[in-house]
């Protein structure tokens, strides 16, 4: 639904089927990737466990070669190089400043999105995750 203050801004605050997400991803210049708060009712998080790591959406958006601004999490640098493959924000003011900057810098935005896609396909596929898990399991068994 478009917002009244920003008619070109559409907010989708509901679950979307992957096929619909795939159609929508190329329509945005910047994808916002905040993490839901632990106390959000829809989370069914009865123990209020706070998110400490990046979400799967991070990899989905990156693999689709789309630029994203992700809420900063401490483990992000284990997966992507900040500023080169992904951009994070710390608070609302930081987010707004980065939105303004990257809307004006399309070439840089597109390069970061391309770098993120390359990184996902190089290091973060399901096959690579399974291989890593198998290595860990083998080491524990031996």
N, C-alpha and C positions, 0 to 999 in steps of 0.2 A: 504494500500500500504506500503510495506517495505521501510524504509529509506535507503539512500545510506551509511550514516555513521554507522548506526546500523542495519544491515540486519535482525536481529531477532526481531526488534521493528516494529510493525505494527500500523499505525495511521488510525483510522476511523474517518473522519471529516464530517460525514453526519448522517442524521437521520436513525436509524435502527428499524425495526419492533421488537416488544417485543419477538417474537419467535426466531429471530436471536440473540438478546441480550442474551436470556437464553442459547443459544448454545455456545456463546462466553465467557460468564462470567467465567466458570471453567478453561479456557485456560490461564488466566493471573495469575501471582503470586501476583501482586499488581495492583489495580485499582486506577487510578488517577481521582479525582473528583474535578476539578476546577469549578468555577462558571463563566458563561459568563459575559464579561464586559458590562456595560449598553449601551455603544455606538456601540456595535456590530450590524451591519446592519441587519442581519438575525433575530434579536430579535423583530424588529418592535416596539421598545421602544422609541416612539417619545418624551416622557417626560424625557428620560434618568434617569429613576428611578434605583438606585443602589440596587443590591441584598444585603439584610441584614441578610438573614436567610439561613439555609441549604435547599438544593433542594430535590425533591422526589427521585432522583437517590440515595441519601444517604441511604434511607430506602430500596430501591430495592436491592442494592448491599449488604447491611447488611443482609437482609432476605435470600439472596442466599448464605449466609455464606462465603462471599468473603472478603478478606482484602482490605481496601481502605485507601488512603491518601487523605484527604479532605481539601480543602482550608478553613482556619479557618474563622468561622463566630461567632459572639458574642452569638448566641442562641444555639450553639451546645451542651453546657453543660446542657441545659434544657432537652435534648433528650438522650444523651449518656454520659458515664463517660470517659473522655479523658484518653488515655493511657491504659485503661482496655477494653473498648468496641469499641473505634474508635481512630484514630490518625489523627491530623490535622497538617497543615504546614502553616507558615506565609509568606514565600517568596521563591524564587527559590533556594537559598542556603540551606534553611531549608529543602525544598522538596528533593533536591539531597542527602543531608546527611541522611535523613530518608529512602529514597529508598535504599541507600547503606546498611544502618543498617538492615533494614527488609528483604532484599534479603539474608542476611547472618544469619538471625534468624527465620527460618521457623517455629519452634515450637511456638515461641511467636506470630508470625504472625497468625498462625492457631488458637491459643487460643483467640486472639482478635477478629478474624472473628466469631468464635463460640459464644463468649460473645455478640457480636453485634446482631447476629441472635436471641439469647435468649431474648435480650432486646426488639427487634422489635416485636417478637411474644408475649411478656408479656405486652408491653406498647404502641405499635404503630400500631395496626391493624386498618383497616377502621371501624370496629365495635366499637372499643374503642374511635375513633375520634367522631363517631356519638353519642355515649353515653355521651361523654363530652359536645358536642354541645347541646344535649337535656337538660343536667343538667344546663348549662348556661342559656338557653332559659327559662326553668322552673323557675329559680331563678329571672330572669328579669320580668316574668309575675306575679309572686306572690308578 
